[in-house]
């Protein structure tokens, strides 16, 4: 397990990004992943998917999927990828939709109509950020 994976395992296992004042938080991925805090993003995402006939999505850094509690992935081939097995375990518990989830610490991603990399870039080290930028540039 890489240092990067260990860091995120610790974050999810100890619920470091969780608001301690919430009895049942909608996500353990932090307040940026609470649906009420991401309403504009979720509306934009839905509109973008609809207007661009998106049928497949790879979400790199999907976290526990709490962000998408009220978002429909119907008719979308969704693959959520995270470096944390704990985040994937939580996603399997929280998500009631038919989605695919994968724990991996690599940028070897399958092709998709849309690549989501929300709130990941700032959480990575310089080397990972450069690899991520190369990946995004090569997708354009």
C-alpha beads as a LAMMPS data file, in Angstrom:
LAMMPS data file: protein, C-alpha beads

140 atoms
139 bonds

1 atom types
1 bond types

-500.0 500.0 xlo xhi
-500.0 500.0 ylo yhi
-500.0 500.0 zlo zhi

Masses

1 110.0

Atoms # bond

1 1 1 0.000 0.000 0.000
2 1 1 1.395 3.388 -0.977
3 1 1 1.825 6.270 1.452
4 1 1 -0.915 8.074 -0.471
5 1 1 -3.336 5.169 0.096
6 1 1 -2.380 4.935 3.780
7 1 1 -3.150 8.630 4.284
8 1 1 -6.642 8.275 2.838
9 1 1 -7.292 5.014 4.690
10 1 1 -6.558 6.917 7.901
11 1 1 -8.823 9.826 6.888
12 1 1 -11.796 7.531 6.252
13 1 1 -11.206 5.121 9.137
14 1 1 -10.911 7.954 11.671
15 1 1 -13.580 10.058 9.927
16 1 1 -11.226 13.051 9.976
17 1 1 -13.225 14.999 7.371
18 1 1 -16.572 14.341 9.063
19 1 1 -18.447 17.107 10.878
20 1 1 -18.539 15.885 14.507
21 1 1 -21.793 17.802 15.071
22 1 1 -23.703 15.619 12.616
23 1 1 -25.247 12.433 13.965
24 1 1 -25.632 10.877 10.492
25 1 1 -23.416 12.739 8.037
26 1 1 -24.392 12.382 4.352
27 1 1 -20.727 11.707 3.551
28 1 1 -17.444 10.920 5.277
29 1 1 -15.566 12.678 2.460
30 1 1 -15.913 16.097 4.076
31 1 1 -18.351 19.008 3.835
32 1 1 -17.517 19.602 0.147
33 1 1 -19.194 16.257 -0.502
34 1 1 -22.369 17.029 1.416
35 1 1 -25.077 17.326 -1.263
36 1 1 -26.422 20.566 0.252
37 1 1 -22.980 22.143 -0.205
38 1 1 -22.659 20.954 -3.782
39 1 1 -26.079 21.793 -5.224
40 1 1 -24.678 24.026 -7.986
41 1 1 -22.116 21.389 -8.970
42 1 1 -24.726 18.615 -9.029
43 1 1 -27.116 20.695 -11.163
44 1 1 -24.278 21.495 -13.571
45 1 1 -23.219 17.826 -13.722
46 1 1 -26.759 16.666 -14.521
47 1 1 -27.129 19.320 -17.237
48 1 1 -23.700 18.520 -18.714
49 1 1 -24.444 14.787 -18.816
50 1 1 -27.826 15.354 -20.459
51 1 1 -26.664 17.926 -23.008
52 1 1 -23.613 15.922 -24.055
53 1 1 -25.243 12.479 -24.198
54 1 1 -22.791 11.081 -21.644
55 1 1 -23.210 7.332 -21.202
56 1 1 -20.033 6.465 -19.294
57 1 1 -18.297 8.152 -16.369
58 1 1 -15.060 7.444 -14.532
59 1 1 -14.954 9.244 -11.183
60 1 1 -11.356 9.273 -9.946
61 1 1 -11.351 9.997 -6.220
62 1 1 -15.010 9.067 -5.790
63 1 1 -14.766 8.829 -2.003
64 1 1 -17.780 7.307 -0.292
65 1 1 -20.295 8.569 -2.919
66 1 1 -22.186 10.548 -0.273
67 1 1 -22.059 13.484 -2.668
68 1 1 -24.368 11.587 -5.005
69 1 1 -26.994 10.520 -2.443
70 1 1 -29.758 12.159 -4.508
71 1 1 -28.115 11.985 -7.935
72 1 1 -29.283 9.456 -10.503
73 1 1 -26.758 7.407 -12.453
74 1 1 -29.571 5.639 -14.332
75 1 1 -28.510 4.854 -17.920
76 1 1 -24.925 5.863 -17.089
77 1 1 -22.093 3.344 -16.862
78 1 1 -20.509 4.798 -13.701
79 1 1 -17.153 3.611 -12.368
80 1 1 -15.995 5.118 -9.074
81 1 1 -12.314 4.739 -8.250
82 1 1 -10.615 5.641 -4.981
83 1 1 -7.238 4.887 -3.374
84 1 1 -8.958 4.104 -0.069
85 1 1 -10.512 0.682 0.429
86 1 1 -12.395 2.190 3.394
87 1 1 -13.934 4.843 1.112
88 1 1 -14.999 2.107 -1.313
89 1 1 -16.427 0.035 1.553
90 1 1 -18.454 3.043 2.734
91 1 1 -19.576 3.767 -0.833
92 1 1 -20.922 0.232 -1.135
93 1 1 -22.886 0.758 2.089
94 1 1 -24.177 4.261 1.294
95 1 1 -24.904 4.025 -2.423
96 1 1 -28.218 2.435 -3.372
97 1 1 -27.630 2.676 -7.118
98 1 1 -26.138 0.242 -9.600
99 1 1 -22.560 1.504 -9.918
100 1 1 -19.152 -0.122 -10.223
101 1 1 -16.514 0.647 -7.605
102 1 1 -12.811 -0.036 -7.644
103 1 1 -9.992 0.555 -5.159
104 1 1 -6.771 1.399 -6.989
105 1 1 -3.817 3.721 -6.565
106 1 1 -2.974 4.295 -10.206
107 1 1 -3.915 6.604 -13.033
108 1 1 -4.424 3.669 -15.389
109 1 1 -8.052 4.505 -16.103
110 1 1 -10.463 2.983 -18.593
111 1 1 -11.919 5.158 -21.357
112 1 1 -15.164 7.021 -20.642
113 1 1 -17.201 9.901 -22.021
114 1 1 -16.551 11.891 -18.860
115 1 1 -13.737 11.881 -16.302
116 1 1 -14.650 13.395 -12.930
117 1 1 -11.761 14.454 -10.698
118 1 1 -13.606 16.498 -8.070
119 1 1 -11.689 17.720 -5.013
120 1 1 -8.755 15.406 -5.741
121 1 1 -6.123 17.662 -7.213
122 1 1 -5.475 19.673 -4.046
123 1 1 -5.188 16.523 -1.927
124 1 1 -2.328 15.028 -3.932
125 1 1 1.397 15.624 -3.809
126 1 1 3.282 17.393 -6.605
127 1 1 4.256 14.182 -8.414
128 1 1 0.669 12.885 -8.425
129 1 1 -0.635 16.303 -9.539
130 1 1 1.709 16.270 -12.527
131 1 1 0.626 12.740 -13.457
132 1 1 -3.004 13.766 -13.103
133 1 1 -2.487 16.827 -15.301
134 1 1 -0.834 14.665 -17.969
135 1 1 -3.771 12.274 -17.817
136 1 1 -6.329 15.057 -18.252
137 1 1 -4.339 16.701 -21.063
138 1 1 -4.096 13.378 -22.900
139 1 1 -7.890 12.978 -22.660
140 1 1 -8.509 16.241 -24.509

Bonds

1 1 1 2
2 1 2 3
3 1 3 4
4 1 4 5
5 1 5 6
6 1 6 7
7 1 7 8
8 1 8 9
9 1 9 10
10 1 10 11
11 1 11 12
12 1 12 13
13 1 13 14
14 1 14 15
15 1 15 16
16 1 16 17
17 1 17 18
18 1 18 19
19 1 19 20
20 1 20 21
21 1 21 22
22 1 22 23
23 1 23 24
24 1 24 25
25 1 25 26
26 1 26 27
27 1 27 28
28 1 28 29
29 1 29 30
30 1 30 31
31 1 31 32
32 1 32 33
33 1 33 34
34 1 34 35
35 1 35 36
36 1 36 37
37 1 37 38
38 1 38 39
39 1 39 40
40 1 40 41
41 1 41 42
42 1 42 43
43 1 43 44
44 1 44 45
45 1 45 46
46 1 46 47
47 1 47 48
48 1 48 49
49 1 49 50
50 1 50 51
51 1 51 52
52 1 52 53
53 1 53 54
54 1 54 55
55 1 55 56
56 1 56 57
57 1 57 58
58 1 58 59
59 1 59 60
60 1 60 61
61 1 61 62
62 1 62 63
63 1 63 64
64 1 64 65
65 1 65 66
66 1 66 67
67 1 67 68
68 1 68 69
69 1 69 70
70 1 70 71
71 1 71 72
72 1 72 73
73 1 73 74
74 1 74 75
75 1 75 76
76 1 76 77
77 1 77 78
78 1 78 79
79 1 79 80
80 1 80 81
81 1 81 82
82 1 82 83
83 1 83 84
84 1 84 85
85 1 85 86
86 1 86 87
87 1 87 88
88 1 88 89
89 1 89 90
90 1 90 91
91 1 91 92
92 1 92 93
93 1 93 94
94 1 94 95
95 1 95 96
96 1 96 97
97 1 97 98
98 1 98 99
99 1 99 100
100 1 100 101
101 1 101 102
102 1 102 103
103 1 103 104
104 1 104 105
105 1 105 106
106 1 106 107
107 1 107 108
108 1 108 109
109 1 109 110
110 1 110 111
111 1 111 112
112 1 112 113
113 1 113 114
114 1 114 115
115 1 115 116
116 1 116 117
117 1 117 118
118 1 118 119
119 1 119 120
120 1 120 121
121 1 121 122
122 1 122 123
123 1 123 124
124 1 124 125
125 1 125 126
126 1 126 127
127 1 127 128
128 1 128 129
129 1 129 130
130 1 130 131
131 1 131 132
132 1 132 133
133 1 133 134
134 1 134 135
135 1 135 136
136 1 136 137
137 1 137 138
138 1 138 139
139 1 139 140
